[in-house]
């Protein structure tokens, strides 16, 4: 398993409009090979949005970075300051704490 956390701020779009965009994009993410789960994030107080991606493995994450879907999100004009951080998973203690979501 591999975890990726992407954060950004909205630019020139309301949170409601962004939520609609997310609803439209969700089926496309559901079809991404190797993506086990995506958790959509929103913090209205700080203006921070993004997602937690649970990948089958790091290679799946790297393969996704080469897709049109990734590029369309990474360069979207209404997303500002996009950051991506990835992490390996310590499976032993994670399983003790009820495993992955």
N, C-alpha and C positions, 0 to 999 in steps of 0.2 A: 504494500500500500504506500501511497505517496499523497501528501497534502499540499495544496496550493491555495494561497490567500491573495485575492486581488482586491485592491481598494482604489477608490477615486472619488472625486467630487462632481456634482452636476453643474453644468454650465449652460445657461440659456434654456433650461427646460424645468418644468415644475416636477415635484415629487410624484404627483398624480400621473402626469404624462409619462414619466420614467417607469412607473409601476405598470402602465399599459404596455410600454415597450417590452418590459420583462415578461409579461404574460404572453406576448406574441413570440418572444425568443425561446421561451422555456421548452417547447417541443423540439426545437433544433438542438438544444443542449442535451435533451434526453436521448438523442440519437448518436451522440459522440462516442466512438469506440473507446473503451477503456475508462470512461467516466462512470464511476460507481454512483456518485451522488453529487449534486450541487446544491448548496444552501445559499439562498439569496439574502444579502445583508442590507440593512438600511438603518442609519442613525440620523434622524431628522435634527436632533439637537446639535450635532457636530457637522452635519452636512456630508457625512462619509457614507459611501455605499460600496457595494462590491459583492464578493462571493467567496465561499469556502468550497473548494473542489476536492473531492476524494477520488483519487485515481487508482486504477488497478496497479500501476507501477509508474516509475519515472518516465519510461519510454513513451507511455501513452500520453503523458503531459507534454513531452517534447514533440510528439507527432501532432498533437492538437495545435501547437504553436505555429505549425506550417499550413494551417487550414484557412480558407476564406472567412469562416465564421470567427476565428480568433482575430484575424486582421481587421475585420469589420468592427469588432468591439474595441480593439486596441486603438484604432484610429477614429473612433466615433467623435464627431465634433461636439457632442454634448457631454462628453466625459473628459474631465480635466485631472491631470496629475495621477494618471494610472500607474500603480505600483503592483508588482507581483513578487511574492516570496514563496519559496517552496521548502518543504520539510519532509524528511523521512519519518516513519512512524516506529516508535518503540512498541512492538507488538505485545511483549510480555506484560508490562504494567497496564497497557491499554486494555488487554483482555481481562485483567483483574478488575478493572473499572468498567465492566460491561461492554467492552469492545468498541468497535466503530459504530457509528450511528446506524 
